Structure formats: C-alpha cells, structure tokens
Amino acid sequence: MPEGLLVTGAGGFIGGHLVAHLLREGKQVRAVDLKPFKEWYQLFPEAENLQLDLCGKDACERAVRNILLVYNLAADMGGMGFIENNKALCMLSVLVNTHMLMMAQEAGVSRFFYSSSACVYAADKQTDPNVTALKEEDAYPAMPEDGYGWEKLFSERMCRHFREDFGLETRIARYHNVYGPHGTYSGGREKAPAAICRKVIEAKLSGNREIEIWGDGHQTRSFMWIDDCIKGTQMIMDGDFVEPLNLGSGELVSINQLVDIVEEIGGVKLKRSYNLKAPKGVNGRNSDNTLIQKIYNWKPATKLRDGLERTYRWIYDQMTKGKPLRVAAGVHS
C-alpha cells in the first residue's frame, strides 16, 4: 500500500516550506523539482529528492510511483514582471498538471492537491484599487490573467473533470500573493513584498536613498504569510470540500503602503520614483475569505507587518553574507 507523499515544485518557495512541514509531521516525502539540487531554496536529506522535468509523462509516472498523496505546486512562474513577459512559458505549465493528473489517476493516487492562483479571476473585477474582495464565483465568466491565469483556470477544470469522470479526489487552493523567507527576491521572478524588501535594503546599504516603484503605487493587494499558506494547504488537502477555495489574507494594502511598512522596518525614508511603463498587474486584488471561514473556520494568523519584518531580516541576511543574488526558475514563488 503506497504511503508516500509527493511535493512537486519542491525546490521553490512554497514547495520547500511544504516539504519542511510534512517532514516535521513525520511523513515520508518525495520532493521533485526541475532545477539542479544546488538551486533548490530548501533541500532536506531526509526526503527522497528527485530532479525531473514534469512536462513529460514518463517523468510524471516516475514521480507518482508508490505515492498516496500528491501536492502539485510545479509551475513556470514568478512575479508580475515575469508573468507579463513570458505568457507562453506560463501556459506550457499545463503540460505538468495534465500529465500529473493522468499519471496520478493511472497509479491509483488517493488524493491530488493543485495550487491555483488568484490570477484566475476576471480582470474586469480588478480595475479599481478600492476593489471588492474576490469571491470564488468571480472566476466566471472567465477573463483571467493572460497566459498564467488561463493555464491555472484550465488546470482547475482538468482537476474537476478527473474527479468527476475518473474518481480522482482533487482539491484546489487559489493562492493570493504568498510571501516569506526562503524565496525569490531578485532576478525578475520575485513578487512585490520580496522586491520591495530588496530595494529598501539596497538603498540602505548603498546610501542611495531612492526607490523605484512599478506603477503609480496606488494598486492594491493582499499578502499571505507562508506559514498560513502551508497550514491552509494542509487543511484543504485533508478536508472534504472539492471546489476551488481562496487561500489568502483579506488585509488589503496599496503598494505605497507596503513601501511605508518596509521603510519603517528598515529605518529609512526613501525618495520614490514611479515607473509607469513597468508591469504592475491589475489595479486591485483582494481575497474574500467568507467561504473558507464558513467551511473550515480558517483565517490567516499573521499580520502583514509581522511577516514582512521576518522576510526583511532574512533577505537582509542573504544580501549581506556575500552570497550571489539567487534567481528561482520553474517553481511557485
């Protein structure tokens, strides 16, 4: 009887934290990622670590062999700068989820978790910084983020139909801007919290008290601390609800407010320049957690200020240890 748990995208930000959590629980974990082991953000010798390209069926068959539960986090993605400029690469991640579902069903996997994204939500509901929080039903009629969002929404449907047609138990979480240590903070794939922490640290270390902000700074988001994400992921995987669920914070802030918080943490005040030509995504996006609170009585436990401080400290340590700036590829960040 299979007992192992599979985490794909295990060399990335969320995947690495999930592997750590499962190992702490005493689980038998197989960790899979495309990248060489030296590029994994967290590598645990007690896990079975494999380097596989999950775009192919043979690799997926190897990954799911003798596996009971699958956590599929593998995707080619990054922050808005990467998503807007690499739509085809983001769409190609559909091969990973399609082949993973096929091989999981064939191997008799008990349950399959898919990490979707808030990028599935209709763009016309995110045009105002004073956005109404997005409910799960707002994904339709479909108008998701071009490229990455379409792939995520399509893969959600694939999960649904594998459950309906083949009996594969699938669970889906729509992640909303997860942040924390052991993630991407430079190179083009980083998301706003890590990017702003890095920019503030660079300004502080260089003495050049300026910061470039993408967009006008009025665009709004909510950001979820990594530990809350992992606990929510486990809860959704173990639970009985089969439809996609928002997994995010409802603590809405503008990018300008995000910079305010990081400046306060860093003990600096910077002159701001706004790059209106840079990728900035939708004007407003926030997570409506009504459904997940109703079903699981869940809400994130970590305030943004507290999580940002811990993220800032980790990035500062990385940048001042003389280590090269790290760039993640092929994983959720």
C-alpha positions as a Markdown table, in Angstrom:
| # | Residue | x | y | z |
|---|---|---|---|---|
| 1 | Met | 0.0 | 0.0 | 0.0 |
| 2 | Pro | 1.5 | 3.4 | -1.0 |
| 3 | Glu | 2.3 | 5.6 | 1.9 |
| 4 | Gly | 4.5 | 8.4 | 0.4 |
| 5 | Leu | 3.6 | 12.0 | -0.2 |
| 6 | Leu | 4.8 | 13.8 | -3.3 |
| 7 | Val | 5.5 | 17.5 | -3.5 |
| 8 | Thr | 6.3 | 18.9 | -6.9 |
| 9 | Gly | 8.0 | 22.3 | -7.2 |
| 10 | Ala | 9.7 | 21.3 | -4.0 |
| 11 | Gly | 12.8 | 23.3 | -4.8 |
| 12 | Gly | 10.8 | 26.5 | -4.8 |
| 13 | Phe | 9.5 | 28.8 | -2.2 |
| 14 | Ile | 6.1 | 27.3 | -1.2 |
| 15 | Gly | 7.2 | 23.8 | -2.1 |
| 16 | Gly | 10.2 | 23.9 | 0.1 |
| 17 | His | 8.2 | 25.1 | 3.1 |
| 18 | Leu | 5.6 | 22.4 | 2.5 |
| 19 | Val | 8.3 | 19.7 | 2.4 |
| 20 | Ala | 9.7 | 21.0 | 5.7 |
| 21 | His | 6.2 | 20.9 | 7.3 |
| 22 | Leu | 5.4 | 17.4 | 6.1 |
| 23 | Leu | 8.8 | 16.1 | 7.3 |
| 24 | Arg | 8.2 | 17.7 | 10.7 |
| 25 | Glu | 5.0 | 15.7 | 10.9 |
| 26 | Gly | 6.9 | 12.5 | 10.3 |
| 27 | Lys | 5.7 | 11.9 | 6.7 |
| 28 | Gln | 7.5 | 10.0 | 4.0 |
| 29 | Val | 8.1 | 12.7 | 1.4 |
| 30 | Arg | 9.3 | 12.6 | -2.2 |
| 31 | Ala | 10.4 | 16.0 | -3.3 |
| 32 | Val | 10.6 | 16.8 | -7.1 |
| 33 | Asp | 11.7 | 19.8 | -9.0 |
| 34 | Leu | 13.2 | 20.7 | -12.4 |
| 35 | Lys | 16.1 | 22.6 | -11.1 |
| 36 | Pro | 19.5 | 21.2 | -10.0 |
| 37 | Phe | 19.6 | 20.5 | -6.3 |
| 38 | Lys | 22.1 | 23.3 | -5.7 |
| 39 | Glu | 19.4 | 25.8 | -6.8 |
| 40 | Trp | 16.7 | 24.5 | -4.5 |
| 41 | Tyr | 15.8 | 27.0 | -1.8 |
| 42 | Gln | 15.5 | 24.3 | 0.8 |
| 43 | Leu | 16.9 | 20.8 | 0.4 |
| 44 | Phe | 16.2 | 18.1 | 3.0 |
| 45 | Pro | 18.3 | 14.9 | 3.0 |
| 46 | Glu | 15.6 | 13.1 | 4.9 |
| 47 | Ala | 13.3 | 13.5 | 1.9 |
| 48 | Glu | 13.6 | 11.5 | -1.4 |
| 49 | Asn | 14.8 | 14.3 | -3.7 |
| 50 | Leu | 14.5 | 13.9 | -7.5 |
| 51 | Gln | 15.3 | 16.2 | -10.3 |
| 52 | Leu | 12.6 | 15.6 | -13.0 |
| 53 | Asp | 11.1 | 17.6 | -15.9 |
| 54 | Leu | 7.4 | 17.1 | -15.2 |
| 55 | Cys | 6.3 | 18.4 | -18.6 |
| 56 | Gly | 6.8 | 14.8 | -19.8 |
| 57 | Lys | 4.6 | 11.8 | -19.0 |
| 58 | Asp | 7.5 | 9.5 | -18.2 |
| 59 | Ala | 8.8 | 11.8 | -15.5 |
| 60 | Cys | 5.3 | 12.2 | -14.0 |
| 61 | Glu | 5.0 | 8.4 | -13.9 |
| 62 | Arg | 8.3 | 8.1 | -12.1 |
| 63 | Ala | 7.2 | 10.9 | -9.7 |
| 64 | Val | 3.9 | 9.3 | -8.6 |
| 65 | Arg | 5.1 | 5.7 | -8.4 |
| 66 | Asn | 4.1 | 4.3 | -5.0 |
| 67 | Ile | 2.6 | 7.6 | -3.9 |
| 68 | Leu | -0.5 | 8.1 | -1.8 |
| 69 | Leu | -1.0 | 11.9 | -1.9 |
| 70 | Val | 0.2 | 14.4 | -4.5 |
| 71 | Tyr | 0.8 | 18.1 | -3.8 |
| 72 | Asn | 1.3 | 19.6 | -7.2 |
| 73 | Leu | 2.9 | 23.0 | -6.9 |
| 74 | Ala | 5.2 | 22.9 | -10.0 |
| 75 | Ala | 4.8 | 25.7 | -12.5 |
| 76 | Asp | 6.9 | 28.1 | -14.5 |
| 77 | Met | 6.0 | 31.4 | -12.9 |
| 78 | Gly | 7.1 | 34.4 | -10.9 |
| 79 | Gly | 6.1 | 37.9 | -10.1 |
| 80 | Met | 4.2 | 40.3 | -12.4 |
| 81 | Gly | 7.4 | 41.2 | -14.3 |
| 82 | Phe | 7.9 | 37.6 | -15.3 |
| 83 | Ile | 4.2 | 36.7 | -15.9 |
| 84 | Glu | 3.5 | 39.6 | -18.3 |
| 85 | Asn | 6.6 | 38.9 | -20.4 |
| 86 | Asn | 6.5 | 35.1 | -20.5 |
| 87 | Lys | 3.0 | 34.2 | -21.3 |
| 88 | Ala | 3.8 | 31.1 | -23.5 |
| 89 | Leu | 6.2 | 29.7 | -20.8 |
| 90 | Cys | 3.5 | 30.1 | -18.2 |
| 91 | Met | 0.9 | 28.4 | -20.5 |
| 92 | Leu | 3.3 | 25.5 | -21.0 |
| 93 | Ser | 2.8 | 24.5 | -17.4 |
| 94 | Val | -0.4 | 23.0 | -18.5 |
| 95 | Leu | 1.7 | 20.0 | -19.6 |
| 96 | Val | 2.8 | 19.5 | -16.0 |
| 97 | Asn | -0.7 | 19.4 | -14.5 |
| 98 | Thr | -2.2 | 17.4 | -17.3 |
| 99 | His | 0.4 | 14.7 | -17.2 |
| 100 | Met | 0.5 | 14.7 | -13.4 |
| 101 | Leu | -3.3 | 14.1 | -13.3 |
| 102 | Met | -3.1 | 11.4 | -15.9 |
| 103 | Met | -0.3 | 9.5 | -14.2 |
| 104 | Ala | -1.8 | 10.0 | -10.7 |
| 105 | Gln | -5.1 | 8.6 | -11.9 |
| 106 | Glu | -3.3 | 5.6 | -13.5 |
| 107 | Ala | -1.2 | 5.0 | -10.4 |
| 108 | Gly | -4.3 | 5.0 | -8.1 |
| 109 | Val | -3.2 | 8.1 | -6.1 |
| 110 | Ser | -5.7 | 8.7 | -3.2 |
| 111 | Arg | -5.8 | 12.5 | -3.4 |
| 112 | Phe | -4.4 | 15.2 | -5.6 |
| 113 | Phe | -3.9 | 18.9 | -4.5 |
| 114 | Tyr | -3.5 | 21.6 | -7.1 |
| 115 | Ser | -2.1 | 25.0 | -6.3 |
| 116 | Ser | -4.0 | 27.5 | -8.4 |
| 117 | Ser | -3.8 | 31.3 | -8.2 |
| 118 | Ala | -5.8 | 34.5 | -7.7 |
| 119 | Cys | -4.7 | 35.2 | -11.3 |
| 120 | Val | -7.7 | 33.1 | -12.4 |
| 121 | Tyr | -10.1 | 36.0 | -11.5 |
| 122 | Ala | -11.8 | 38.1 | -14.1 |
| 123 | Ala | -9.8 | 41.2 | -15.0 |
| 124 | Asp | -12.9 | 43.4 | -15.1 |
| 125 | Lys | -13.5 | 42.8 | -11.4 |
| 126 | Gln | -10.0 | 44.2 | -10.6 |
| 127 | Thr | -9.9 | 47.6 | -12.3 |
| 128 | Asp | -10.3 | 49.7 | -9.1 |
| 129 | Pro | -7.7 | 49.9 | -6.3 |
| 130 | Asn | -10.7 | 50.1 | -3.9 |
| 131 | Val | -11.5 | 46.6 | -5.1 |
| 132 | Thr | -14.4 | 44.4 | -3.8 |
| 133 | Ala | -12.8 | 41.3 | -2.4 |
| 134 | Leu | -12.9 | 38.4 | -4.9 |
| 135 | Lys | -15.3 | 35.5 | -4.2 |
| 136 | Glu | -14.7 | 32.1 | -5.7 |
| 137 | Glu | -17.6 | 32.6 | -8.1 |
| 138 | Asp | -15.9 | 35.6 | -9.6 |
| 139 | Ala | -13.7 | 33.4 | -11.8 |
| 140 | Tyr | -16.6 | 33.1 | -14.2 |
| 141 | Pro | -17.4 | 34.4 | -16.8 |
| 142 | Ala | -13.7 | 33.8 | -17.5 |
| 143 | Met | -11.3 | 36.6 | -18.2 |
| 144 | Pro | -8.2 | 35.6 | -16.2 |
| 145 | Glu | -4.7 | 37.0 | -16.3 |
| 146 | Asp | -3.4 | 36.4 | -19.8 |
| 147 | Gly | -1.1 | 33.4 | -20.0 |
| 148 | Tyr | -0.5 | 32.3 | -16.4 |
| 149 | Gly | -4.1 | 32.9 | -15.3 |
| 150 | Trp | -5.6 | 31.0 | -18.3 |
| 151 | Glu | -3.3 | 28.0 | -17.6 |
| 152 | Lys | -4.4 | 28.0 | -13.9 |
| 153 | Leu | -8.1 | 28.2 | -14.7 |
| 154 | Phe | -7.8 | 25.4 | -17.4 |
| 155 | Ser | -5.9 | 23.2 | -15.0 |
| 156 | Glu | -8.6 | 23.7 | -12.3 |
| 157 | Arg | -11.2 | 22.4 | -14.8 |
| 158 | Met | -8.9 | 19.4 | -15.6 |
| 159 | Cys | -8.8 | 18.6 | -11.8 |
| 160 | Arg | -12.6 | 18.9 | -11.7 |
| 161 | His | -13.2 | 16.6 | -14.6 |
| 162 | Phe | -10.7 | 14.0 | -13.4 |
| 163 | Arg | -12.6 | 13.9 | -10.2 |
| 164 | Glu | -16.0 | 13.7 | -11.9 |
| 165 | Asp | -15.0 | 11.3 | -14.7 |
| 166 | Phe | -12.3 | 9.1 | -13.1 |
| 167 | Gly | -12.9 | 9.4 | -9.4 |
| 168 | Leu | -9.6 | 11.0 | -8.6 |
| 169 | Glu | -10.1 | 13.1 | -5.4 |
| 170 | Thr | -8.8 | 16.6 | -6.2 |
| 171 | Arg | -8.5 | 19.6 | -4.0 |
| 172 | Ile | -7.7 | 23.2 | -5.2 |
| 173 | Ala | -6.5 | 26.3 | -3.4 |
| 174 | Arg | -6.3 | 29.7 | -5.1 |
| 175 | Tyr | -3.2 | 31.3 | -3.6 |
| 176 | His | -3.2 | 35.0 | -3.0 |
| 177 | Asn | 0.4 | 36.5 | -3.1 |
| 178 | Val | 2.3 | 34.3 | -0.7 |
| 179 | Tyr | 5.5 | 35.8 | 0.9 |
| 180 | Gly | 8.1 | 34.9 | 3.4 |
| 181 | Pro | 11.8 | 33.8 | 3.7 |
| 182 | His | 13.5 | 31.2 | 1.5 |
| 183 | Gly | 12.1 | 32.6 | -1.7 |
| 184 | Thr | 12.9 | 34.7 | -4.7 |
| 185 | Tyr | 13.9 | 38.3 | -4.1 |
| 186 | Ser | 15.8 | 39.3 | -7.2 |
| 187 | Gly | 16.2 | 38.4 | -10.9 |
| 188 | Gly | 12.8 | 39.2 | -12.3 |
| 189 | Arg | 10.6 | 36.5 | -10.8 |
| 190 | Glu | 10.3 | 38.0 | -7.3 |
| 191 | Lys | 6.9 | 39.3 | -6.1 |
| 192 | Ala | 6.2 | 42.7 | -4.5 |
| 193 | Pro | 7.0 | 42.0 | -0.8 |
| 194 | Ala | 10.4 | 40.5 | -1.6 |
| 195 | Ala | 11.2 | 43.0 | -4.3 |
| 196 | Ile | 10.4 | 46.0 | -2.1 |
| 197 | Cys | 12.4 | 44.5 | 0.8 |
| 198 | Arg | 15.4 | 44.0 | -1.5 |
| 199 | Lys | 15.1 | 47.6 | -2.9 |
| 200 | Val | 14.9 | 49.1 | 0.5 |
| 201 | Ile | 17.9 | 47.1 | 1.7 |
| 202 | Glu | 19.9 | 48.0 | -1.5 |
| 203 | Ala | 19.1 | 51.7 | -0.9 |
| 204 | Lys | 20.1 | 51.4 | 2.8 |
| 205 | Leu | 23.4 | 49.6 | 2.0 |
| 206 | Ser | 24.4 | 51.8 | -0.9 |
| 207 | Gly | 23.4 | 55.1 | 0.7 |
| 208 | Asn | 21.4 | 56.0 | -2.4 |
| 209 | Arg | 18.1 | 56.8 | -0.7 |
| 210 | Glu | 15.9 | 56.3 | -3.7 |
| 211 | Ile | 13.5 | 53.5 | -4.7 |
| 212 | Glu | 11.7 | 52.7 | -8.0 |
| 213 | Ile | 8.1 | 51.6 | -7.7 |
| 214 | Trp | 6.4 | 49.8 | -10.6 |
| 215 | Gly | 3.1 | 51.6 | -11.4 |
| 216 | Asp | 1.7 | 54.5 | -9.6 |
| 217 | Gly | 1.8 | 52.9 | -6.2 |
| 218 | His | -1.9 | 53.0 | -5.7 |
| 219 | Gln | -2.6 | 49.5 | -6.9 |
| 220 | Thr | -3.8 | 47.3 | -4.1 |
| 221 | Arg | -3.1 | 43.7 | -3.0 |
| 222 | Ser | -3.4 | 41.3 | 0.0 |
| 223 | Phe | -0.4 | 39.2 | 1.0 |
| 224 | Met | -0.4 | 35.9 | 2.9 |
| 225 | Trp | 2.4 | 34.8 | 5.2 |
| 226 | Ile | 4.0 | 31.4 | 4.2 |
| 227 | Asp | 3.1 | 29.6 | 7.4 |
| 228 | Asp | -0.6 | 30.5 | 7.0 |
| 229 | Cys | -0.4 | 29.2 | 3.4 |
| 230 | Ile | 1.1 | 25.9 | 4.4 |
| 231 | Lys | -1.5 | 25.3 | 7.2 |
| 232 | Gly | -4.3 | 26.3 | 4.8 |
| 233 | Thr | -2.9 | 24.0 | 2.1 |
| 234 | Gln | -2.9 | 21.0 | 4.5 |
| 235 | Met | -6.4 | 21.8 | 5.7 |
| 236 | Ile | -7.8 | 21.9 | 2.2 |
| 237 | Met | -6.0 | 18.7 | 1.2 |
| 238 | Asp | -7.3 | 16.9 | 4.2 |
| 239 | Gly | -10.9 | 18.3 | 4.0 |
| 240 | Asp | -14.0 | 17.2 | 2.1 |
| 241 | Phe | -14.7 | 20.4 | 0.1 |
| 242 | Val | -13.9 | 19.7 | -3.6 |
| 243 | Glu | -14.4 | 23.1 | -5.3 |
| 244 | Pro | -11.6 | 25.8 | -5.5 |
| 245 | Leu | -11.1 | 27.8 | -2.4 |
| 246 | Asn | -9.4 | 31.2 | -1.8 |
| 247 | Leu | -6.4 | 30.9 | 0.4 |
| 248 | Gly | -5.2 | 34.4 | 1.2 |
| 249 | Ser | -5.3 | 37.3 | 3.5 |
| 250 | Gly | -8.0 | 40.0 | 3.5 |
| 251 | Glu | -5.6 | 42.7 | 4.8 |
| 252 | Leu | -5.7 | 45.0 | 1.8 |
| 253 | Val | -2.8 | 47.4 | 1.3 |
| 254 | Ser | -1.6 | 49.6 | -1.6 |
| 255 | Ile | 1.9 | 49.2 | -2.9 |
| 256 | Asn | 2.7 | 52.7 | -1.4 |
| 257 | Gln | 1.6 | 51.4 | 2.0 |
| 258 | Leu | 3.7 | 48.3 | 1.5 |
| 259 | Val | 6.7 | 50.5 | 0.9 |
| 260 | Asp | 5.8 | 52.5 | 4.0 |
| 261 | Ile | 5.9 | 49.4 | 6.1 |
| 262 | Val | 9.2 | 48.1 | 4.8 |
| 263 | Glu | 10.8 | 51.6 | 5.1 |
| 264 | Glu | 9.7 | 51.6 | 8.8 |
| 265 | Ile | 11.2 | 48.1 | 9.3 |
| 266 | Gly | 14.5 | 49.2 | 7.6 |
| 267 | Gly | 14.6 | 52.5 | 9.5 |
| 268 | Val | 14.9 | 54.6 | 6.3 |
| 269 | Lys | 12.8 | 57.0 | 4.3 |
| 270 | Leu | 13.4 | 56.9 | 0.6 |
| 271 | Lys | 12.6 | 59.2 | -2.4 |
| 272 | Arg | 10.2 | 57.4 | -4.6 |
| 273 | Ser | 10.1 | 57.3 | -8.4 |
| 274 | Tyr | 7.3 | 55.7 | -10.2 |
| 275 | Asn | 7.9 | 53.6 | -13.4 |
| 276 | Leu | 4.5 | 53.8 | -15.1 |
| 277 | Lys | 5.7 | 51.6 | -18.0 |
| 278 | Ala | 6.7 | 48.7 | -15.8 |
| 279 | Pro | 4.4 | 45.7 | -15.4 |
| 280 | Lys | 2.0 | 46.3 | -12.5 |
| 281 | Gly | -0.8 | 43.8 | -13.0 |
| 282 | Val | -4.4 | 44.6 | -12.1 |
| 283 | Asn | -5.3 | 47.8 | -10.2 |
| 284 | Gly | -6.8 | 46.0 | -7.2 |
| 285 | Arg | -7.0 | 42.4 | -5.9 |
| 286 | Asn | -8.1 | 41.1 | -2.5 |
| 287 | Ser | -9.2 | 37.7 | -1.1 |
| 288 | Asp | -12.7 | 37.2 | 0.1 |
| 289 | Asn | -12.4 | 34.5 | 2.8 |
| 290 | Thr | -16.1 | 34.1 | 3.5 |
| 291 | Leu | -16.3 | 30.6 | 2.1 |
| 292 | Ile | -13.2 | 29.1 | 3.6 |
| 293 | Gln | -14.2 | 30.6 | 7.0 |
| 294 | Lys | -17.6 | 29.1 | 6.7 |
| 295 | Ile | -16.4 | 25.6 | 5.7 |
| 296 | Tyr | -13.2 | 25.3 | 7.8 |
| 297 | Asn | -13.4 | 28.3 | 10.2 |
| 298 | Trp | -10.0 | 29.4 | 8.9 |
| 299 | Lys | -8.3 | 32.8 | 8.7 |
| 300 | Pro | -4.7 | 33.8 | 8.4 |
| 301 | Ala | -3.0 | 34.2 | 11.8 |
| 302 | Thr | -0.1 | 36.5 | 10.8 |
| 303 | Lys | -0.4 | 40.3 | 10.3 |
| 304 | Leu | 1.4 | 41.7 | 7.3 |
| 305 | Arg | 3.7 | 43.9 | 9.4 |
| 306 | Asp | 5.0 | 40.9 | 11.4 |
| 307 | Gly | 5.6 | 38.7 | 8.4 |
| 308 | Leu | 7.3 | 41.5 | 6.4 |
| 309 | Glu | 9.7 | 42.1 | 9.3 |
| 310 | Arg | 10.8 | 38.4 | 9.3 |
| 311 | Thr | 11.0 | 38.4 | 5.5 |
| 312 | Tyr | 13.1 | 41.6 | 5.5 |
| 313 | Arg | 15.5 | 40.2 | 8.1 |
| 314 | Trp | 16.0 | 37.0 | 6.0 |
| 315 | Ile | 16.6 | 38.9 | 2.8 |
| 316 | Tyr | 19.0 | 41.3 | 4.6 |
| 317 | Asp | 21.0 | 38.4 | 5.9 |
| 318 | Gln | 21.2 | 36.9 | 2.4 |
| 319 | Met | 22.3 | 40.1 | 0.8 |
| 320 | Thr | 25.0 | 40.9 | 3.5 |
| 321 | Lys | 26.6 | 37.4 | 3.6 |
| 322 | Gly | 28.3 | 38.0 | 0.3 |
| 323 | Lys | 26.2 | 35.4 | -1.4 |
| 324 | Pro | 25.2 | 35.9 | -5.1 |
| 325 | Leu | 21.6 | 37.0 | -5.7 |
| 326 | Arg | 19.5 | 33.9 | -6.3 |
| 327 | Val | 17.0 | 33.5 | -9.1 |
| 328 | Ala | 14.4 | 30.8 | -9.0 |
| 329 | Ala | 13.0 | 29.2 | -12.1 |
| 330 | Gly | 10.2 | 26.7 | -12.7 |
| 331 | Val | 8.5 | 26.9 | -9.4 |
| 332 | His | 5.9 | 28.7 | -7.4 |
| 333 | Ser | 7.1 | 31.8 | -5.7 |
